[in-house]
């Protein structure tokens, strides 16, 4: 019997055509213990890293990102998107930049949190950015990753003022929306993107919070249906309202939680109940939730904090894609629709 890791490598190899350009988009959801680090590798070979996990821990998160880059044949990060300036998202940037050259840094501009430890965090990020290219993202901007359409739909607390292709339909869920306390911190300023490759669409909203997410969904769904949804804010109950998640009608969702961070039962249920959802996968078993609010073991990359496996999505222009669990070798194919 093939070992899970060997089986996974074989399945990935078979999913790509022979020759130079693989013709697929690869997305690595890297385990950074409850932070975020998502590596997109376009068929052109260009790469975009969204967030870089935590600092310290002997460069743990940077080395995990570098391992994913090595698996993808990537030797540089063309675009490094910092969704917002919290330590579990931007803290690992200096370590990543010391290992992999970064072409252009993308962020939402000045931080609204600058006290205490935040000052040192921002200084380290600024030093890592140095004289490299720098773009302050605005809603409606495009991040020019060759071979992909990367649309900025949220940044600096604002969202796009027009519908993306496929969006614009009235959202009946808006009538029942219940706002939460206004978030005046960094989370609400997160850079959110919709990434399109042919007919395949995925969304990453960083740690965008409840009330701002609602603006993407009401009175009309500005994004339209997507194939792959990365849970916002690690699956925290401060984000991911049904008014947006269920309007997106994702086929598959990835819960980028930690063992004891995110993956809340209420958010898990909203995603689970989304119309048309075929599967939910998790970066970690949510150890503070019951079994009813965790998926089957085969779709959980890390059962606890003793491992560091990724989830890998391989998407094709026709809209079909696969999700693979590095730990278990579980791989599922989702046909184009």
KAVEN-V491969 format. One record per residue. N is the residue number from 0. SS is DSSP state (a for helix, b for strand, c for the rest). NEAR is the number of other ideal C-beta (glycine too) atoms within 10 Angstrom. Layout:
BEGIN
n	ss	near
N	SS	NEAR
N	SS	NEAR
END
This chain:
BEGIN
n	ss	near
0	c	5
1	c	11
2	c	9
3	a	17
4	a	13
5	a	11
6	a	16
7	a	21
8	a	16
9	a	13
10	a	17
11	a	18
12	a	10
13	a	8
14	a	19
15	c	15
16	c	11
17	c	6
18	c	7
19	c	8
20	c	12
21	c	21
22	c	14
23	c	23
24	b	25
25	b	23
26	b	29
27	b	25
28	b	26
29	c	28
30	c	28
31	c	28
32	c	21
33	c	21
34	c	24
35	c	25
36	c	26
37	b	27
38	b	25
39	b	27
40	b	27
41	c	21
42	c	21
43	c	13
44	c	17
45	c	19
46	b	25
47	b	25
48	b	27
49	b	26
50	c	32
51	c	33
52	c	27
53	c	21
54	c	20
55	c	11
56	a	15
57	a	7
58	a	17
59	a	18
60	a	27
61	a	26
62	a	15
63	a	21
64	a	29
65	a	19
66	a	14
67	a	23
68	a	22
69	a	11
70	a	17
71	a	18
72	c	11
73	c	21
74	c	12
75	b	12
76	b	24
77	b	23
78	b	21
79	b	26
80	b	28
81	c	23
82	c	29
83	c	24
84	c	24
85	c	23
86	a	16
87	a	22
88	a	26
89	a	27
90	c	25
91	c	30
92	a	28
93	a	20
94	a	25
95	a	24
96	a	21
97	a	12
98	a	13
99	c	20
100	b	11
101	b	22
102	b	14
103	b	17
104	b	22
105	b	23
106	b	24
107	c	26
108	c	13
109	c	11
110	c	19
111	c	16
112	c	18
113	c	11
114	c	6
115	c	8
116	a	10
117	a	16
118	a	12
119	a	11
120	a	21
121	a	16
122	a	11
123	a	16
124	a	20
125	a	13
126	a	11
127	a	20
128	a	19
129	c	10
130	c	5
131	c	13
132	b	13
133	b	12
134	b	16
135	b	14
136	c	22
137	c	15
138	c	20
139	c	15
140	c	18
141	b	12
142	b	21
143	c	13
144	c	20
145	c	10
146	c	16
147	c	22
148	b	16
149	b	22
150	b	21
151	b	22
152	b	23
153	b	28
154	b	27
155	c	19
156	c	18
157	b	15
158	b	22
159	c	22
160	c	9
161	c	9
162	c	14
163	c	20
164	c	12
165	c	14
166	c	21
167	c	13
168	b	13
169	b	10
170	c	20
171	a	9
172	a	17
173	a	15
174	a	9
175	a	8
176	c	16
177	c	8
178	c	9
179	c	13
180	c	9
181	c	10
182	c	18
183	c	11
184	c	14
185	c	21
186	a	23
187	a	22
188	a	28
189	c	30
190	c	29
191	b	28
192	b	26
193	b	26
194	b	25
195	b	20
196	b	24
197	c	18
198	c	14
199	b	24
200	b	26
201	b	24
202	b	23
203	b	30
204	c	27
205	c	29
206	c	27
207	c	31
208	c	27
209	a	25
210	a	18
211	a	23
212	a	24
213	a	20
214	a	16
215	c	27
216	c	24
217	c	19
218	c	9
219	b	16
220	b	25
221	c	25
222	c	26
223	c	18
224	c	16
225	c	22
226	c	25
227	b	23
228	b	26
229	b	24
230	c	28
231	a	29
232	a	25
233	a	26
234	a	31
235	c	20
236	c	16
237	c	21
238	c	29
239	c	29
240	c	25
241	a	18
242	a	23
243	a	29
244	a	25
245	a	20
246	a	26
247	a	24
248	c	16
249	c	26
250	c	20
251	b	19
252	b	27
253	b	27
254	b	29
255	c	31
256	c	29
257	b	21
258	c	20
259	c	14
260	b	20
261	c	28
262	c	27
263	c	24
264	a	17
265	a	13
266	a	27
267	a	26
268	a	13
269	a	21
270	a	20
271	a	14
272	c	11
273	c	19
274	c	9
275	c	11
276	c	17
277	c	11
278	b	15
279	b	20
280	b	24
281	b	28
282	b	32
283	b	28
284	c	19
285	c	27
286	c	15
287	c	14
288	c	16
289	c	8
290	a	9
291	a	9
292	a	16
293	c	22
294	c	18
295	c	13
296	a	13
297	a	13
298	a	19
299	b	22
300	b	27
301	b	23
302	c	17
303	c	10
304	c	14
305	c	7
306	c	12
307	c	19
308	c	22
309	c	25
310	b	26
311	b	24
312	b	25
313	b	21
314	b	27
315	c	21
316	c	15
317	c	12
318	c	17
319	c	19
320	b	25
321	b	17
322	b	22
323	b	24
324	b	24
325	c	23
326	c	20
327	c	19
328	c	18
329	c	20
330	b	19
331	b	15
332	b	12
333	b	19
334	c	9
335	c	13
336	c	11
END
